[in-house]
Amino acid sequence: MKLRIRHTTKYAYDAPVIYGLQQVRLKPGTDKHQTVNNWAVEVNGGVEELAFLDQFQNQCMLIQAQESADAIELIVAGEVETHSSDGIYGTIYGCVPLWHFLQPTPRTQAGPGIVRLAKMITDTSGSLDELHALSHAILDAVPYGQAATDVTTTAEQALKAGGGVCQDHAQIFIATLRHAGIPARYVSGYLMMDDQIDQDATHAWAEAHIDSLGWVAFDVSNGISPDERYVRVATGRDSKEAAPISGMRMGSALETMSVTVQVQQQ
């Protein structure tokens, strides 16, 4: 499936920024599951200082705000052809060992609620039936959009709140599996929705490592394993490590952010 994507993020400031630096993970890679036919990044109000691969093999850019900038706009656009429809990413490994994906992070630290969920997992080699059952249980316990969360919300907090979005669902799934002894990781990217082109944000899901299959993806929010409508962009242990954009700035300016995402079949 050929997907055309356009994603714009704009940061506006009520006063000039003294210094700002952003790490951007918005370049998808080509592998056996997807082919990037073309991809362009446009930066307004800032300059690209460096491009590199991080420890998870994510394609990253460092963007520095231009002196006295009152806005920074990032526009990424291109076409990606997807080939996979079964959710199995497989035995594709980089330089990060599997045990690294067993380590909890501040956002995926297991609390009492996560510990209770982890009792659903009895096979630490990874059982598809158990993992799908866990995914459905999380969505039942944390319905989409039923509680206000933000980028700093932890898995345990979202579970306790009884609502969340795709970021929260993925992190609850990840935290539960790690507590049960199964490596798991966070994936950020894009999803083509069947009924709309314009979207509010990028998408996120999780991958669990099954000994017999390798990495297998689960989109808890939609109750399915990702198919050819999904485009992978970045991975990490949690939403912070795979965030599309993260950074810092100096100065007293207040910041507002606006995002537009369009994903459609070519």
C-alpha positions as CSV (number, residue, x, y, z in Angstrom):
1,M,0.0,0.0,0.0
2,K,1.3,3.4,-1.0
3,L,0.7,6.1,1.7
4,R,1.2,9.8,1.3
5,I,2.0,11.7,4.5
6,R,2.2,15.3,5.5
7,H,3.0,16.3,9.0
8,T,3.4,19.9,10.2
9,T,4.4,21.0,13.7
10,K,4.6,24.7,14.6
11,Y,5.9,26.2,17.9
12,A,5.0,29.8,18.4
13,Y,6.4,32.0,21.2
14,D,5.1,35.2,22.7
15,A,8.7,36.6,22.9
16,P,11.9,35.8,21.0
17,V,13.7,32.7,22.1
18,I,17.2,33.1,23.4
19,Y,18.2,29.5,22.6
20,G,16.3,26.4,21.5
21,L,17.4,23.0,20.4
22,Q,15.1,20.2,19.3
23,Q,15.8,16.5,18.6
24,V,13.5,15.4,15.8
25,R,12.6,11.7,15.0
26,L,10.4,12.2,11.9
27,K,12.2,10.2,9.2
28,P,10.9,6.7,8.6
29,G,13.4,4.1,7.5
30,T,13.3,1.5,4.7
31,D,13.3,-2.2,5.7
32,K,11.6,-5.3,4.5
33,H,8.2,-4.1,5.8
34,Q,8.2,-0.6,4.3
35,T,10.0,1.3,1.5
36,V,10.4,5.1,1.7
37,N,10.0,6.3,-1.9
38,N,10.6,9.9,-1.0
39,W,10.7,12.0,2.1
40,A,11.5,15.7,2.7
41,V,12.0,17.8,5.8
42,E,11.5,21.5,5.8
43,V,12.5,23.7,8.7
44,N,11.3,27.3,9.1
45,G,12.7,29.5,11.9
46,G,15.6,27.0,12.7
47,V,18.6,25.3,11.1
48,E,19.6,21.6,11.0
49,E,22.8,21.2,13.1
50,L,23.3,17.5,12.9
51,A,21.8,14.3,11.6
52,F,22.6,10.9,13.2
53,L,21.3,7.4,14.1
54,D,20.5,7.0,17.8
55,Q,21.0,3.8,19.8
56,F,17.7,2.4,18.5
57,Q,18.7,3.2,14.9
58,N,16.1,6.0,14.7
59,Q,17.0,8.7,12.1
60,C,17.4,11.9,14.2
61,M,18.0,15.5,13.5
62,L,19.1,18.3,15.8
63,I,17.3,21.6,15.0
64,Q,18.5,24.8,16.5
65,A,16.2,27.8,16.7
66,Q,17.4,30.8,14.8
67,E,18.5,33.8,16.9
68,S,15.5,35.7,18.3
69,A,13.0,33.4,16.5
70,D,9.4,33.8,17.5
71,A,8.3,30.6,15.8
72,I,9.7,27.3,14.5
73,E,7.9,25.2,12.0
74,L,8.8,21.6,10.9
75,I,7.1,20.1,7.9
76,V,7.8,16.5,6.8
77,A,6.2,15.0,3.8
78,G,6.6,12.0,1.5
79,E,5.5,8.7,0.3
80,V,6.0,5.3,2.0
81,E,5.0,2.0,0.5
82,T,4.1,-0.6,3.1
83,H,4.5,-4.4,2.5
84,S,3.5,-6.1,5.8
85,S,0.0,-6.9,7.0
86,D,0.5,-9.4,9.8
87,G,2.0,-7.3,12.6
88,I,5.1,-9.5,12.8
89,Y,8.2,-7.3,12.6
90,G,10.4,-10.4,13.1
91,T,13.9,-11.2,14.2
92,I,15.4,-7.8,13.2
93,Y,17.8,-6.6,15.9
94,G,20.1,-3.7,16.1
95,C,22.9,-2.9,18.6
96,V,20.5,-2.8,21.6
97,P,20.3,-6.2,23.4
98,L,16.9,-7.7,24.3
99,W,17.6,-7.3,28.0
100,H,17.5,-3.5,27.6
101,F,13.8,-3.8,26.7
102,L,13.2,-5.5,30.0
103,Q,14.3,-2.5,32.0
104,P,11.6,-0.2,33.4
105,T,11.8,3.5,32.8
106,P,10.2,6.2,34.8
107,R,7.2,6.2,32.5
108,T,6.9,2.3,32.5
109,Q,7.6,1.6,36.1
110,A,5.2,-1.1,37.4
111,G,2.9,-0.1,40.2
112,P,0.1,-2.1,41.9
113,G,-2.2,-1.9,38.9
114,I,0.4,-3.0,36.5
115,V,1.4,-5.8,38.8
116,R,-2.2,-7.1,38.8
117,L,-2.4,-7.0,35.0
118,A,0.9,-8.9,34.7
119,K,-0.7,-11.9,36.4
120,M,-2.4,-12.5,33.0
121,I,0.9,-13.5,31.5
122,T,2.0,-17.0,32.3
123,D,4.2,-17.8,29.3
124,T,7.4,-15.6,29.4
125,S,8.4,-16.9,26.0
126,G,5.4,-15.0,24.6
127,S,2.0,-16.4,23.8
128,L,-0.1,-14.6,21.1
129,D,-3.3,-15.6,22.8
130,E,-2.2,-14.1,26.2
131,L,-0.8,-10.9,24.6
132,H,-4.0,-10.3,22.6
133,A,-6.0,-10.9,25.8
134,L,-3.9,-8.4,27.7
135,S,-4.4,-5.9,24.9
136,H,-8.1,-6.2,25.1
137,A,-8.1,-6.1,28.9
138,I,-6.1,-2.8,28.9
139,L,-8.5,-1.2,26.5
140,D,-11.4,-2.3,28.7
141,A,-9.7,-0.8,31.8
142,V,-8.5,2.3,30.0
143,P,-11.0,3.4,27.4
144,Y,-9.7,5.8,24.7
145,G,-10.1,9.4,25.6
146,Q,-12.0,8.8,28.9
147,A,-9.4,10.7,31.1
148,A,-7.0,13.6,30.5
149,T,-3.4,12.6,30.1
150,D,-0.3,14.3,28.7
151,V,3.2,13.4,27.5
152,T,4.5,13.0,31.0
153,T,1.7,10.6,32.2
154,T,3.1,7.2,33.4
155,A,1.6,3.8,32.6
156,E,0.5,3.4,36.2
157,Q,-1.1,6.9,36.3
158,A,-3.1,6.3,33.1
159,L,-4.2,2.9,34.4
160,K,-5.4,4.4,37.7
161,A,-7.1,7.3,35.8
162,G,-9.1,4.8,33.8
163,G,-8.6,6.5,30.4
164,G,-6.0,7.6,28.0
165,V,-4.8,7.7,24.4
166,C,-2.5,5.5,22.3
167,Q,0.6,6.6,24.2
168,D,-0.9,5.5,27.5
169,H,-2.2,2.2,26.1
170,A,1.2,1.3,24.6
171,Q,3.1,2.2,27.8
172,I,0.7,0.1,30.0
173,F,1.2,-2.8,27.7
174,I,4.9,-2.4,27.8
175,A,5.1,-2.0,31.5
176,T,3.0,-5.1,32.1
177,L,5.1,-7.3,29.8
178,R,8.3,-6.1,31.3
179,H,7.1,-6.9,34.8
180,A,6.1,-10.4,33.5
181,G,9.6,-10.9,32.0
182,I,8.9,-10.3,28.3
183,P,10.9,-7.6,26.4
184,A,8.7,-4.9,25.0
185,R,9.3,-1.6,23.2
186,Y,7.4,1.6,22.1
187,V,6.8,2.5,18.5
188,S,5.8,5.9,17.1
189,G,4.6,6.4,13.6
190,Y,1.6,7.0,11.4
191,L,-1.7,5.3,10.8
192,M,-4.0,5.7,7.8
193,M,-7.5,5.8,9.2
194,D,-10.2,4.4,7.0
195,D,-12.6,7.2,7.5
196,Q,-10.5,10.4,7.6
197,I,-7.4,12.0,6.2
198,D,-6.8,14.7,8.7
199,Q,-5.6,13.6,12.1
200,D,-4.9,15.2,15.4
201,A,-1.4,13.7,16.0
202,T,0.9,10.8,15.1
203,H,0.2,7.3,16.3
204,A,1.8,4.9,18.8
205,W,1.8,1.2,19.5
206,A,3.9,-1.4,21.2
207,E,5.9,-4.4,20.2
208,A,6.5,-7.6,22.3
209,H,9.3,-10.1,21.8
210,I,8.0,-13.6,21.2
211,D,10.8,-16.2,21.2
212,S,9.4,-18.1,18.2
213,L,8.6,-15.0,16.1
214,G,10.7,-12.1,17.2
215,W,9.1,-8.7,17.5
216,V,5.3,-8.6,17.2
217,A,3.3,-5.4,17.2
218,F,0.1,-4.6,19.1
219,D,-2.1,-1.5,18.7
220,V,-4.0,-1.6,22.0
221,S,-6.1,1.5,21.1
222,N,-7.5,-0.2,18.0
223,G,-7.5,-3.7,19.3
224,I,-5.5,-5.1,16.4
225,S,-1.9,-5.9,15.3
226,P,-0.6,-3.2,12.9
227,D,-1.0,-3.9,9.2
228,E,-0.1,-2.2,5.9
229,R,-1.9,1.0,7.0
230,Y,0.9,1.7,9.6
231,V,4.2,3.4,9.0
232,R,7.0,2.9,11.6
233,V,9.2,5.9,12.3
234,A,10.9,5.5,15.7
235,T,11.3,3.0,18.6
236,G,12.4,3.2,22.2
237,R,11.7,1.9,25.6
238,D,8.9,4.4,26.1
239,S,7.2,7.5,24.7
240,K,10.1,9.8,25.6
241,E,12.8,7.8,23.8
242,A,10.6,7.5,20.6
243,A,9.1,11.0,20.7
244,P,8.7,12.6,17.3
245,I,10.1,15.9,18.7
246,S,11.7,16.6,22.1
247,G,14.0,19.4,23.2
248,M,14.7,22.4,25.3
249,R,14.8,26.2,25.1
250,M,16.0,29.2,27.1
251,G,14.1,32.3,27.8
252,S,10.8,33.4,29.4
253,A,8.7,33.1,26.3
254,L,5.5,31.1,26.6
255,E,5.1,28.4,24.0
256,T,2.0,27.2,22.0
257,M,2.1,24.2,19.7
258,S,-0.1,23.3,16.8
259,V,0.0,20.0,14.8
260,T,-1.6,18.8,11.6
261,V,-1.2,15.3,10.2
262,Q,-2.5,14.0,7.0
263,V,-2.3,10.3,5.9
264,Q,-3.9,9.0,2.8
265,Q,-3.6,6.2,0.3
266,Q,-1.7,7.2,-2.8
